[in-house]
Amino acid sequence: MILARIDGHVVTSIGHPSLKAQKIVLCTPINEHGADAGAPFAALDPIGAGQHTRVFITTDGSWTQNTLHDVTSPIRNQVLGLVDAR
Amino acid sequence: MKVGKVIGNITLSHADSGFRGGRFIVVAPQGAKELSGKNPDGYSDAWTLVAYDNLGAGAGDDILYVEGAEAMQPFDYRTPLDAISVALIDTFRYEPPKSGA
């Protein structure tokens, strides 16, 4: 699981069918001090995290297939929770 | 999922039959600099990669791609893929905080 900060979002109309009606956010991985710690990536955001909030993200594709109810989904990253304090 | 820019495609004369219906695109991964518009041509320093595409992505398009074993999940048979395009990006916003978090 990755600690990250929400830095934006993506709008898409053509994509894998499992992405339909899903919010996709752009996040930057952060370290324990909150500083950037890697290249930005995209993740599904089922909980509606706001801009610049800290979140933790799973990269487990099989879990995302579960929550999307679609075993053909190639998606891996999904926001699991908001970080209140570390 | 990561954001990439399509910078070309690859044509194969002989390929695994499982690849029919799609084609291969050359993707430049987009880092913070490219997403913020500080590198307008979009050619990042990161490794260029080849991904399978059945969405019709063309050169210059921004896409989302997935790397790893999950890339073969859309197929109902095993294929030797580890990168696939999953979405064509219409628009995106990327605004990191100005002074750290």
N, CA and C atoms of all chains as a GROMACS GRO file, in nm:
protein
  561
    1MET      N    1   0.084  -0.119   0.000
    1MET     CA    2   0.000   0.000   0.000
    1MET      C    3   0.088   0.124   0.000
    2ILE      N    4   0.040   0.229  -0.063
    2ILE     CA    5   0.120   0.349  -0.086
    2ILE      C    6   0.055   0.467  -0.015
    3LEU      N    7   0.137   0.548   0.051
    3LEU     CA    8   0.092   0.675   0.106
    3LEU      C    9   0.107   0.779  -0.004
    4ALA      N   10   0.000   0.856  -0.030
    4ALA     CA   11   0.006   0.949  -0.143
    4ALA      C   12  -0.078   1.073  -0.115
    5ARG      N   13  -0.059   1.172  -0.202
    5ARG     CA   14  -0.136   1.296  -0.192
    5ARG      C   15  -0.212   1.314  -0.322
    6ILE      N   16  -0.340   1.349  -0.313
    6ILE     CA   17  -0.420   1.372  -0.433
    6ILE      C   18  -0.378   1.506  -0.495
    7ASP      N   19  -0.338   1.503  -0.622
    7ASP     CA   20  -0.290   1.625  -0.689
    7ASP      C   21  -0.373   1.661  -0.812
    8GLY      N   22  -0.475   1.584  -0.842
    8GLY     CA   23  -0.554   1.618  -0.960
    8GLY      C   24  -0.647   1.505  -0.997
    9HIS      N   25  -0.704   1.515  -1.116
    9HIS     CA   26  -0.794   1.410  -1.161
    9HIS      C   27  -0.787   1.395  -1.313
   10VAL      N   28  -0.849   1.289  -1.361
   10VAL     CA   29  -0.848   1.257  -1.503
   10VAL      C   30  -0.992   1.241  -1.549
   11VAL      N   31  -1.023   1.296  -1.667
   11VAL     CA   32  -1.154   1.274  -1.728
   11VAL      C   33  -1.134   1.189  -1.852
   12THR      N   34  -1.209   1.079  -1.862
   12THR     CA   35  -1.193   0.988  -1.974
   12THR      C   36  -1.328   0.938  -2.019
   13SER      N   37  -1.346   0.921  -2.150
   13SER     CA   38  -1.472   0.867  -2.198
   13SER      C   39  -1.454   0.734  -2.268
   14ILE      N   40  -1.336   0.708  -2.325
   14ILE     CA   41  -1.310   0.580  -2.388
   14ILE      C   42  -1.212   0.504  -2.300
   15GLY      N   43  -1.251   0.387  -2.258
   15GLY     CA   44  -1.161   0.310  -2.174
   15GLY      C   45  -1.216   0.173  -2.147
   16HIS      N   46  -1.147   0.099  -2.062
   16HIS     CA   47  -1.197  -0.033  -2.026
   16HIS      C   48  -1.336  -0.018  -1.961
   17PRO      N   49  -1.431  -0.108  -1.995
   17PRO     CA   50  -1.568  -0.094  -1.943
   17PRO      C   51  -1.577  -0.087  -1.791
   18SER      N   52  -1.481  -0.148  -1.720
   18SER     CA   53  -1.488  -0.145  -1.574
   18SER      C   54  -1.462  -0.005  -1.518
   19LEU      N   55  -1.414   0.089  -1.602
   19LEU     CA   56  -1.387   0.225  -1.554
   19LEU      C   57  -1.510   0.313  -1.561
   20LYS      N   58  -1.618   0.261  -1.617
   20LYS     CA   59  -1.738   0.344  -1.635
   20LYS      C   60  -1.788   0.396  -1.501
   21ALA      N   61  -1.814   0.527  -1.494
   21ALA     CA   62  -1.868   0.593  -1.375
   21ALA      C   63  -1.772   0.592  -1.257
   22GLN      N   64  -1.644   0.565  -1.283
   22GLN     CA   65  -1.546   0.567  -1.175
   22GLN      C   66  -1.471   0.700  -1.176
   23LYS      N   67  -1.449   0.754  -1.057
   23LYS     CA   68  -1.366   0.875  -1.047
   23LYS      C   69  -1.219   0.832  -1.047
   24ILE      N   70  -1.139   0.899  -1.129
   24ILE     CA   71  -0.997   0.867  -1.135
   24ILE      C   72  -0.917   0.989  -1.091
   25VAL      N   73  -0.830   0.969  -0.993
   25VAL     CA   74  -0.750   1.080  -0.942
   25VAL      C   75  -0.604   1.059  -0.978
   26LEU      N   76  -0.529   1.170  -0.985
   26LEU     CA   77  -0.384   1.164  -1.000
   26LEU      C   78  -0.322   1.188  -0.863
   27CYS      N   79  -0.228   1.105  -0.825
   27CYS     CA   80  -0.168   1.117  -0.692
   27CYS      C   81  -0.017   1.115  -0.703
   28THR      N   82   0.047   1.175  -0.605
   28THR     CA   83   0.192   1.171  -0.593
   28THR      C   84   0.227   1.095  -0.466
   29PRO      N   85   0.312   0.995  -0.477
   29PRO     CA   86   0.354   0.924  -0.356
   29PRO      C   87   0.429   1.019  -0.263
   30ILE      N   88   0.409   1.005  -0.133
   30ILE     CA   89   0.479   1.091  -0.037
   30ILE      C   90   0.550   1.003   0.066
   31ASN      N   91   0.650   1.062   0.129
   31ASN     CA   92   0.721   0.988   0.233
   31ASN      C   93   0.663   1.022   0.370
   32GLU      N   94   0.730   0.978   0.477
   32GLU     CA   95   0.674   0.996   0.611
   32GLU      C   96   0.671   1.143   0.653
   33HIS      N   97   0.746   1.231   0.584
   33HIS     CA   98   0.743   1.373   0.616
   33HIS      C   99   0.646   1.450   0.527
   34GLY      N  100   0.580   1.382   0.436
   34GLY     CA  101   0.486   1.448   0.346
   34GLY      C  102   0.549   1.501   0.220
   35ALA      N  103   0.679   1.475   0.200
   35ALA     CA  104   0.747   1.523   0.079
   35ALA      C  105   0.726   1.425  -0.035
   36ASP      N  106   0.732   1.476  -0.157
   36ASP     CA  107   0.714   1.391  -0.275
   36ASP      C  108   0.816   1.278  -0.275
   37ALA      N  109   0.770   1.160  -0.314
   37ALA     CA  110   0.861   1.044  -0.309
   37ALA      C  111   0.844   0.956  -0.431
   38GLY      N  112   0.820   1.015  -0.547
   38GLY     CA  113   0.811   0.932  -0.666
   38GLY      C  114   0.727   0.995  -0.774
   39ALA      N  115   0.714   0.921  -0.885
   39ALA     CA  116   0.640   0.972  -1.000
   39ALA      C  117   0.489   0.961  -0.976
   40PRO      N  118   0.414   1.058  -1.026
   40PRO     CA  119   0.269   1.054  -1.008
   40PRO      C  120   0.204   0.936  -1.080
   41PHE      N  121   0.091   0.892  -1.028
   41PHE     CA  122   0.018   0.782  -1.090
   41PHE      C  123  -0.130   0.806  -1.072
   42ALA      N  124  -0.210   0.725  -1.137
   42ALA     CA  125  -0.355   0.740  -1.131
   42ALA      C  126  -0.415   0.629  -1.047
   43ALA      N  127  -0.529   0.657  -0.984
   43ALA     CA  128  -0.596   0.556  -0.902
   43ALA      C  129  -0.746   0.579  -0.906
   44LEU      N  130  -0.823   0.475  -0.887
   44LEU     CA  131  -0.966   0.490  -0.869
   44LEU      C  132  -0.991   0.551  -0.732
   45ASP      N  133  -1.094   0.634  -0.724
   45ASP     CA  134  -1.124   0.698  -0.596
   45ASP      C  135  -1.272   0.679  -0.561
   46PRO      N  136  -1.307   0.566  -0.502
   46PRO     CA  137  -1.448   0.542  -0.470
   46PRO      C  138  -1.496   0.621  -0.349
   47ILE      N  139  -1.406   0.682  -0.270
   47ILE     CA  140  -1.450   0.750  -0.149
   47ILE      C  141  -1.456   0.901  -0.165
   48GLY      N  142  -1.411   0.955  -0.276
   48GLY     CA  143  -1.425   1.099  -0.298
   48GLY      C  144  -1.325   1.183  -0.222
   49ALA      N  145  -1.198   1.149  -0.231
   49ALA     CA  146  -1.095   1.228  -0.161
   49ALA      C  147  -1.077   1.362  -0.229
   50GLY      N  148  -1.057   1.468  -0.151
   50GLY     CA  149  -1.043   1.603  -0.206
   50GLY      C  150  -0.901   1.631  -0.249
   51GLN      N  151  -0.886   1.743  -0.323
   51GLN     CA  152  -0.755   1.785  -0.371
   51GLN      C  153  -0.660   1.807  -0.253
   52HIS      N  154  -0.537   1.756  -0.267
   52HIS     CA  155  -0.428   1.772  -0.170
   52HIS      C  156  -0.452   1.699  -0.038
   53THR      N  157  -0.551   1.612  -0.032
   53THR     CA  158  -0.564   1.530   0.090
   53THR      C  159  -0.467   1.413   0.080
   54ARG      N  160  -0.430   1.362   0.199
   54ARG     CA  161  -0.341   1.246   0.203
   54ARG      C  162  -0.426   1.120   0.210
   55VAL      N  163  -0.386   1.024   0.132
   55VAL     CA  164  -0.464   0.901   0.123
   55VAL      C  165  -0.370   0.782   0.126
   56PHE      N  166  -0.426   0.664   0.149
   56PHE     CA  167  -0.345   0.547   0.119
   56PHE      C  168  -0.415   0.462   0.015
   57ILE      N  169  -0.332   0.400  -0.064
   57ILE     CA  170  -0.376   0.340  -0.190
   57ILE      C  171  -0.329   0.196  -0.197
   58THR      N  172  -0.418   0.107  -0.239
   58THR     CA  173  -0.376  -0.030  -0.262
   58THR      C  174  -0.336  -0.047  -0.408
   59THR      N  175  -0.237  -0.131  -0.433
   59THR     CA  176  -0.199  -0.161  -0.570
   59THR      C  177  -0.234  -0.306  -0.603
   60ASP      N  178  -0.332  -0.360  -0.531
   60ASP     CA  179  -0.371  -0.500  -0.547
   60ASP      C  180  -0.482  -0.512  -0.653
   61GLY      N  181  -0.445  -0.563  -0.769
   61GLY     CA  182  -0.542  -0.575  -0.877
   61GLY      C  183  -0.659  -0.664  -0.843
   62SER      N  184  -0.634  -0.774  -0.767
   62SER     CA  185  -0.744  -0.866  -0.740
   62SER      C  186  -0.847  -0.803  -0.646
   63TRP      N  187  -0.801  -0.716  -0.555
   63TRP     CA  188  -0.897  -0.646  -0.470
   63TRP      C  189  -0.984  -0.551  -0.553
   64THR      N  190  -0.921  -0.482  -0.646
   64THR     CA  191  -0.996  -0.388  -0.731
   64THR      C  192  -1.095  -0.463  -0.821
   65GLN      N  193  -1.055  -0.582  -0.869
   65GLN     CA  194  -1.152  -0.664  -0.945
   65GLN      C  195  -1.272  -0.699  -0.859
   66ASN      N  196  -1.248  -0.724  -0.730
   66ASN     CA  197  -1.357  -0.752  -0.636
   66ASN      C  198  -1.453  -0.636  -0.624
   67THR      N  199  -1.398  -0.516  -0.598
   67THR     CA  200  -1.485  -0.402  -0.571
   67THR      C  201  -1.554  -0.353  -0.698
   68LEU      N  202  -1.495  -0.380  -0.815
   68LEU     CA  203  -1.560  -0.340  -0.940
   68LEU      C  204  -1.653  -0.450  -0.991
   69HIS      N  205  -1.653  -0.565  -0.926
   69HIS     CA  206  -1.732  -0.681  -0.969
   69HIS      C  207  -1.704  -0.715  -1.115
   70ASP      N  208  -1.575  -0.714  -1.151
   70ASP     CA  209  -1.537  -0.741  -1.289
   70ASP      C  210  -1.399  -0.807  -1.290
   71VAL      N  211  -1.395  -0.938  -1.313
   71VAL     CA  212  -1.265  -1.007  -1.310
   71VAL      C  213  -1.181  -0.974  -1.432
   72THR      N  214  -1.239  -0.909  -1.534
   72THR     CA  215  -1.160  -0.875  -1.652
   72THR      C  216  -1.094  -0.736  -1.637
   73SER      N  217  -1.110  -0.671  -1.522
   73SER     CA  218  -1.055  -0.537  -1.508
   73SER      C  219  -0.904  -0.542  -1.485
   74PRO      N  220  -0.827  -0.466  -1.563
   74PRO     CA  221  -0.682  -0.463  -1.541
   74PRO      C  222  -0.639  -0.360  -1.437
   75ILE      N  223  -0.735  -0.290  -1.376
   75ILE     CA  224  -0.701  -0.178  -1.289
   75ILE      C  225  -0.641  -0.228  -1.157
   76ARG      N  226  -0.539  -0.159  -1.108
   76ARG     CA  227  -0.472  -0.201  -0.985
   76ARG      C  228  -0.492  -0.103  -0.871
   77ASN      N  229  -0.480   0.027  -0.897
   77ASN     CA  230  -0.471   0.124  -0.788
   77ASN      C  231  -0.608   0.173  -0.745
   78GLN      N  232  -0.628   0.179  -0.614
   78GLN     CA  233  -0.755   0.227  -0.562
   78GLN      C  234  -0.732   0.295  -0.427
   79VAL      N  235  -0.798   0.410  -0.409
   79VAL     CA  236  -0.788   0.480  -0.280
   79VAL      C  237  -0.865   0.400  -0.176
   80LEU      N  238  -0.801   0.369  -0.066
   80LEU     CA  239  -0.865   0.290   0.040
   80LEU      C  240  -0.909   0.377   0.157
   81GLY      N  241  -0.838   0.486   0.184
   81GLY     CA  242  -0.875   0.565   0.301
   81GLY      C  243  -0.804   0.698   0.302
   82LEU      N  244  -0.861   0.788   0.384
   82LEU     CA  245  -0.800   0.920   0.403
   82LEU      C  246  -0.714   0.916   0.528
   83VAL      N  247  -0.598   0.981   0.522
   83VAL     CA  248  -0.507   0.982   0.636
   83VAL      C  249  -0.538   1.105   0.722
   84ASP      N  250  -0.580   1.083   0.846
   84ASP     CA  251  -0.604   1.194   0.938
   84ASP      C  252  -0.474   1.236   1.006
   85ALA      N  253  -0.398   1.140   1.056
   85ALA     CA  254  -0.274   1.169   1.125
   85ALA      C  255  -0.179   1.053   1.102
   86ARG      N  256  -0.050   1.084   1.109
   86ARG     CA  257   0.046   0.977   1.093
   86ARG      C  258   0.139   0.980   1.212
   87MET      N  259  -0.209   0.224  -1.246
   87MET     CA  260  -0.234   0.308  -1.364
   87MET      C  261  -0.139   0.424  -1.362
   88LYS      N  262  -0.087   0.457  -1.479
   88LYS     CA  263  -0.002   0.574  -1.493
   88LYS      C  264  -0.043   0.649  -1.619
   89VAL      N  265  -0.005   0.776  -1.624
   89VAL     CA  266  -0.034   0.855  -1.742
   89VAL      C  267   0.083   0.843  -1.839
   90GLY      N  268   0.053   0.820  -1.967
   90GLY     CA  269   0.157   0.812  -2.067
   90GLY      C  270   0.113   0.886  -2.193
   91LYS      N  271   0.212   0.924  -2.273
   91LYS     CA  272   0.182   0.986  -2.402
   91LYS      C  273   0.222   0.891  -2.512
   92VAL      N  274   0.132   0.869  -2.607
   92VAL     CA  275   0.162   0.779  -2.719
   92VAL      C  276   0.256   0.852  -2.814
   93ILE      N  277   0.372   0.790  -2.841
   93ILE     CA  278   0.468   0.856  -2.931
   93ILE      C  279   0.496   0.771  -3.054
   94GLY      N  280   0.422   0.663  -3.072
   94GLY     CA  281   0.442   0.583  -3.192
   94GLY      C  282   0.371   0.450  -3.180
   95ASN      N  283   0.381   0.370  -3.285
   95ASN     CA  284   0.325   0.236  -3.275
   95ASN      C  285   0.419   0.135  -3.337
   96ILE      N  286   0.390   0.009  -3.311
   96ILE     CA  287   0.476  -0.099  -3.357
   96ILE      C  288   0.392  -0.196  -3.437
   97THR      N  289   0.439  -0.230  -3.555
   97THR     CA  290   0.368  -0.326  -3.638
   97THR      C  291   0.446  -0.457  -3.640
   98LEU      N  292   0.375  -0.567  -3.619
   98LEU     CA  293   0.439  -0.697  -3.617
   98LEU      C  294   0.390  -0.778  -3.736
   99SER      N  295   0.481  -0.850  -3.801
   99SER     CA  296   0.436  -0.936  -3.910
   99SER      C  297   0.393  -1.072  -3.855
  100HIS      N  298   0.467  -1.124  -3.760
  100HIS     CA  299   0.428  -1.249  -3.697
  100HIS      C  300   0.411  -1.223  -3.549
  101ALA      N  301   0.295  -1.259  -3.494
  101ALA     CA  302   0.271  -1.232  -3.352
  101ALA      C  303   0.189  -1.346  -3.294
  102ASP      N  304   0.192  -1.358  -3.164
  102ASP     CA  305   0.107  -1.452  -3.093
  102ASP      C  306  -0.038  -1.427  -3.134
  103SER      N  307  -0.112  -1.532  -3.165
  103SER     CA  308  -0.248  -1.513  -3.217
  103SER      C  309  -0.338  -1.444  -3.116
  104GLY      N  310  -0.302  -1.449  -2.990
  104GLY     CA  311  -0.383  -1.382  -2.888
  104GLY      C  312  -0.382  -1.231  -2.900
  105PHE      N  313  -0.291  -1.178  -2.977
  105PHE     CA  314  -0.281  -1.033  -2.990
  105PHE      C  315  -0.371  -0.976  -3.099
  106ARG      N  316  -0.444  -1.063  -3.170
  106ARG     CA  317  -0.532  -1.011  -3.274
  106ARG      C  318  -0.636  -0.916  -3.216
  107GLY      N  319  -0.670  -0.812  -3.290
  107GLY     CA  320  -0.772  -0.719  -3.243
  107GLY      C  321  -0.713  -0.594  -3.181
  108GLY      N  322  -0.587  -0.599  -3.149
  108GLY     CA  323  -0.523  -0.481  -3.091
  108GLY      C  324  -0.393  -0.453  -3.163
  109ARG      N  325  -0.321  -0.356  -3.115
  109ARG     CA  326  -0.190  -0.328  -3.172
  109ARG      C  327  -0.100  -0.280  -3.060
  110PHE      N  328   0.023  -0.254  -3.094
  110PHE     CA  329   0.117  -0.213  -2.990
  110PHE      C  330   0.155  -0.067  -3.010
  111ILE      N  331   0.152   0.007  -2.900
  111ILE     CA  332   0.186   0.149  -2.905
  111ILE      C  333   0.311   0.174  -2.821
  112VAL      N  334   0.386   0.274  -2.862
  112VAL     CA  335   0.504   0.316  -2.786
  112VAL      C  336   0.462   0.430  -2.696
  113VAL      N  337   0.491   0.418  -2.568
  113VAL     CA  338   0.438   0.511  -2.468
  113VAL      C  339   0.554   0.576  -2.393
  114ALA      N  340   0.547   0.709  -2.380
  114ALA     CA  341   0.641   0.781  -2.294
  114ALA      C  342   0.570   0.809  -2.162
  115PRO      N  343   0.617   0.750  -2.052
  115PRO     CA  344   0.555   0.776  -1.922
  115PRO      C  345   0.562   0.925  -1.890
  116GLN      N  346   0.457   0.980  -1.831
  116GLN     CA  347   0.451   1.122  -1.799
  116GLN      C  348   0.475   1.142  -1.650
  117GLY      N  349   0.580   1.213  -1.618
  117GLY     CA  350   0.612   1.241  -1.478
  117GLY      C  351   0.553   1.374  -1.435
  118ALA      N  352   0.592   1.419  -1.316
  118ALA     CA  353   0.536   1.543  -1.261
  118ALA      C  354   0.563   1.661  -1.353
  119LYS      N  355   0.683   1.663  -1.414
  119LYS     CA  356   0.719   1.775  -1.500
  119LYS      C  357   0.629   1.781  -1.624
  120GLU      N  358   0.606   1.666  -1.685
  120GLU     CA  359   0.524   1.662  -1.806
  120GLU      C  360   0.378   1.694  -1.772
  121LEU      N  361   0.328   1.640  -1.661
  121LEU     CA  362   0.188   1.664  -1.624
  121LEU      C  363   0.163   1.809  -1.589
  122SER      N  364   0.268   1.879  -1.537
  122SER     CA  365   0.253   2.020  -1.502
  122SER      C  366   0.273   2.111  -1.621
  123GLY      N  367   0.304   2.055  -1.738
  123GLY     CA  368   0.320   2.136  -1.857
  123GLY      C  369   0.456   2.203  -1.867
  124LYS      N  370   0.552   2.160  -1.780
  124LYS     CA  371   0.686   2.223  -1.785
  124LYS      C  372   0.773   2.160  -1.892
  125ASN      N  373   0.723   2.056  -1.955
  125ASN     CA  374   0.799   1.987  -2.061
  125ASN      C  375   0.701   1.959  -2.175
  126PRO      N  376   0.667   2.064  -2.252
  126PRO     CA  377   0.551   2.057  -2.343
  126PRO      C  378   0.557   1.945  -2.447
  127ASP      N  379   0.678   1.904  -2.490
  127ASP     CA  380   0.678   1.799  -2.593
  127ASP      C  381   0.646   1.662  -2.534
  128GLY      N  382   0.649   1.649  -2.402
  128GLY     CA  383   0.602   1.527  -2.339
  128GLY      C  384   0.698   1.411  -2.341
  129TYR      N  385   0.819   1.430  -2.392
  129TYR     CA  386   0.917   1.321  -2.392
  129TYR      C  387   0.988   1.321  -2.258
  130SER      N  388   0.955   1.230  -2.172
  130SER     CA  389   1.012   1.230  -2.039
  130SER      C  390   1.145   1.156  -2.038
  131ASP      N  391   1.217   1.166  -1.926
  131ASP     CA  392   1.343   1.095  -1.911
  131ASP      C  393   1.321   0.947  -1.883
  132ALA      N  394   1.198   0.912  -1.844
  132ALA     CA  395   1.172   0.774  -1.803
  132ALA      C  396   1.180   0.680  -1.923
  133TRP      N  397   1.197   0.552  -1.894
  133TRP     CA  398   1.201   0.448  -1.997
  133TRP      C  399   1.077   0.454  -2.083
  134THR      N  400   1.096   0.454  -2.214
  134THR     CA  401   0.983   0.437  -2.304
  134THR      C  402   0.937   0.292  -2.297
  135LEU      N  403   0.806   0.270  -2.305
  135LEU     CA  404   0.760   0.132  -2.298
  135LEU      C  405   0.663   0.102  -2.411
  136VAL      N  406   0.641  -0.027  -2.433
  136VAL     CA  407   0.548  -0.073  -2.536
  136VAL      C  408   0.428  -0.132  -2.466
  137ALA      N  409   0.308  -0.090  -2.508
  137ALA     CA  410   0.186  -0.140  -2.445
  137ALA      C  411   0.090  -0.190  -2.553
  138TYR      N  412   0.009  -0.287  -2.516
  138TYR     CA  413  -0.097  -0.335  -2.603
  138TYR      C  414  -0.211  -0.234  -2.598
  139ASP      N  415  -0.276  -0.210  -2.713
  139ASP     CA  416  -0.383  -0.111  -2.716
  139ASP      C  417  -0.497  -0.162  -2.803
  140ASN      N  418  -0.617  -0.169  -2.748
  140ASN     CA  419  -0.734  -0.200  -2.831
  140ASN      C  420  -0.838  -0.090  -2.822
  141LEU      N  421  -0.796   0.030  -2.782
  141LEU     CA  422  -0.888   0.143  -2.771
  141LEU      C  423  -0.875   0.237  -2.890
  142GLY      N  424  -0.767   0.224  -2.966
  142GLY     CA  425  -0.746   0.311  -3.080
  142GLY      C  426  -0.666   0.436  -3.047
  143ALA      N  427  -0.573   0.426  -2.955
  143ALA     CA  428  -0.490   0.541  -2.920
  143ALA      C  429  -0.396   0.575  -3.036
  144GLY      N  430  -0.381   0.703  -3.066
  144GLY     CA  431  -0.293   0.745  -3.173
  144GLY      C  432  -0.181   0.832  -3.120
  145ALA      N  433  -0.081   0.855  -3.205
  145ALA     CA  434   0.033   0.936  -3.162
  145ALA      C  435  -0.012   1.071  -3.111
  146GLY      N  436   0.041   1.112  -2.997
  146GLY     CA  437   0.008   1.240  -2.936
  146GLY      C  438  -0.100   1.230  -2.830
  147ASP      N  439  -0.172   1.118  -2.825
  147ASP     CA  440  -0.279   1.102  -2.724
  147ASP      C  441  -0.219   1.077  -2.586
  148ASP      N  442  -0.286   1.130  -2.485
  148ASP     CA  443  -0.253   1.092  -2.348
  148ASP      C  444  -0.342   0.974  -2.309
  149ILE      N  445  -0.281   0.875  -2.248
  149ILE     CA  446  -0.357   0.756  -2.208
  149ILE      C  447  -0.325   0.720  -2.063
  150LEU      N  448  -0.410   0.635  -2.008
  150LEU     CA  449  -0.376   0.567  -1.884
  150LEU      C  450  -0.336   0.425  -1.920
  151TYR      N  451  -0.226   0.378  -1.864
  151TYR     CA  452  -0.185   0.241  -1.891
  151TYR      C  453  -0.157   0.171  -1.759
  152VAL      N  454  -0.166   0.040  -1.764
  152VAL     CA  455  -0.140  -0.042  -1.646
  152VAL      C  456  -0.024  -0.134  -1.677
  153GLU      N  457   0.069  -0.144  -1.584
  153GLU     CA  458   0.180  -0.239  -1.598
  153GLU      C  459   0.163  -0.350  -1.495
  154GLY      N  460   0.209  -0.467  -1.529
  154GLY     CA  461   0.207  -0.576  -1.434
  154GLY      C  462   0.118  -0.691  -1.482
  155ALA      N  463   0.107  -0.791  -1.399
  155ALA     CA  464   0.032  -0.911  -1.437
  155ALA      C  465  -0.114  -0.879  -1.467
  156GLU      N  466  -0.168  -0.774  -1.406
  156GLU     CA  467  -0.309  -0.740  -1.428
  156GLU      C  468  -0.336  -0.701  -1.573
  157ALA      N  469  -0.232  -0.668  -1.649
  157ALA     CA  470  -0.252  -0.626  -1.788
  157ALA      C  471  -0.318  -0.734  -1.871
  158MET      N  472  -0.302  -0.860  -1.834
  158MET     CA  473  -0.363  -0.967  -1.914
  158MET      C  474  -0.502  -1.004  -1.863
  159GLN      N  475  -0.551  -0.933  -1.762
  159GLN     CA  476  -0.681  -0.967  -1.703
  159GLN      C  477  -0.798  -0.954  -1.800
  160PRO      N  478  -0.799  -0.858  -1.895
  160PRO     CA  479  -0.913  -0.848  -1.988
  160PRO      C  480  -0.926  -0.968  -2.081
  161PHE      N  481  -0.824  -1.053  -2.091
  161PHE     CA  482  -0.829  -1.165  -2.185
  161PHE      C  483  -0.881  -1.289  -2.114
  162ASP      N  484  -0.955  -1.371  -2.188
  162ASP     CA  485  -1.002  -1.493  -2.123
  162ASP      C  486  -0.908  -1.610  -2.149
  163TYR      N  487  -0.790  -1.580  -2.199
  163TYR     CA  488  -0.686  -1.680  -2.214
  163TYR      C  489  -0.555  -1.614  -2.171
  164ARG      N  490  -0.455  -1.694  -2.147
  164ARG     CA  491  -0.329  -1.637  -2.099
  164ARG      C  492  -0.252  -1.572  -2.214
  165THR      N  493  -0.202  -1.453  -2.194
  165THR     CA  494  -0.122  -1.385  -2.295
  165THR      C  495   0.003  -1.328  -2.228
  166PRO      N  496   0.110  -1.318  -2.303
  166PRO     CA  497   0.234  -1.269  -2.243
  166PRO      C  498   0.243  -1.117  -2.242
  167LEU      N  499   0.144  -1.050  -2.181
  167LEU     CA  500   0.139  -0.904  -2.179
  167LEU      C  501   0.176  -0.852  -2.041
  168ASP      N  502   0.249  -0.742  -2.034
  168ASP     CA  503   0.258  -0.678  -1.903
  168ASP      C  504   0.240  -0.527  -1.908
  169ALA      N  505   0.185  -0.476  -2.018
  169ALA     CA  506   0.144  -0.336  -2.020
  169ALA      C  507   0.028  -0.322  -2.117
  170ILE      N  508  -0.076  -0.251  -2.077
  170ILE     CA  509  -0.195  -0.236  -2.161
  170ILE      C  510  -0.253  -0.098  -2.139
  171SER      N  511  -0.307  -0.038  -2.246
  171SER     CA  512  -0.374   0.090  -2.229
  171SER      C  513  -0.514   0.063  -2.175
  172VAL      N  514  -0.558   0.140  -2.078
  172VAL     CA  515  -0.691   0.118  -2.020
  172VAL      C  516  -0.787   0.233  -2.044
  173ALA      N  517  -0.738   0.351  -2.079
  173ALA     CA  518  -0.829   0.462  -2.102
  173ALA      C  519  -0.760   0.569  -2.187
  174LEU      N  520  -0.838   0.636  -2.272
  174LEU     CA  521  -0.790   0.754  -2.343
  174LEU      C  522  -0.831   0.875  -2.261
  175ILE      N  523  -0.737   0.963  -2.233
  175ILE     CA  524  -0.765   1.078  -2.147
  175ILE      C  525  -0.823   1.192  -2.230
  176ASP      N  526  -0.941   1.241  -2.190
  176ASP     CA  527  -0.998   1.361  -2.253
  176ASP      C  528  -0.929   1.485  -2.198
  177THR      N  529  -0.938   1.502  -2.067
  177THR     CA  530  -0.869   1.613  -2.000
  177THR      C  531  -0.817   1.562  -1.867
  178PHE      N  532  -0.717   1.631  -1.816
  178PHE     CA  533  -0.675   1.602  -1.679
  178PHE      C  534  -0.632   1.732  -1.613
  179ARG      N  535  -0.631   1.730  -1.480
  179ARG     CA  536  -0.581   1.843  -1.404
  179ARG      C  537  -0.474   1.788  -1.310
  180TYR      N  538  -0.360   1.853  -1.306
  180TYR     CA  539  -0.255   1.810  -1.214
  180TYR      C  540  -0.195   1.934  -1.151
  181GLU      N  541  -0.225   1.957  -1.023
  181GLU     CA  542  -0.176   2.076  -0.954
  181GLU      C  543  -0.123   2.038  -0.818
  182PRO      N  544   0.006   2.003  -0.812
  182PRO     CA  545   0.063   1.975  -0.680
  182PRO      C  546   0.067   2.103  -0.596
  183PRO      N  547   0.066   2.090  -0.464
  183PRO     CA  548   0.074   2.210  -0.380
  183PRO      C  549   0.203   2.286  -0.408
  184LYS      N  550   0.199   2.419  -0.394
  184LYS     CA  551   0.314   2.501  -0.436
  184LYS      C  552   0.435   2.482  -0.346
  185SER      N  553   0.413   2.463  -0.215
  185SER     CA  554   0.526   2.449  -0.124
  185SER      C  555   0.510   2.321  -0.042
  186GLY      N  556   0.543   2.208  -0.105
  186GLY     CA  557   0.530   2.080  -0.036
  186GLY      C  558   0.386   2.053  -0.001
  187ALA      N  559   0.360   1.971   0.100
  187ALA     CA  560   0.223   1.932   0.134
  187ALA      C  561   0.161   2.030   0.233
   0.00000   0.00000   0.00000
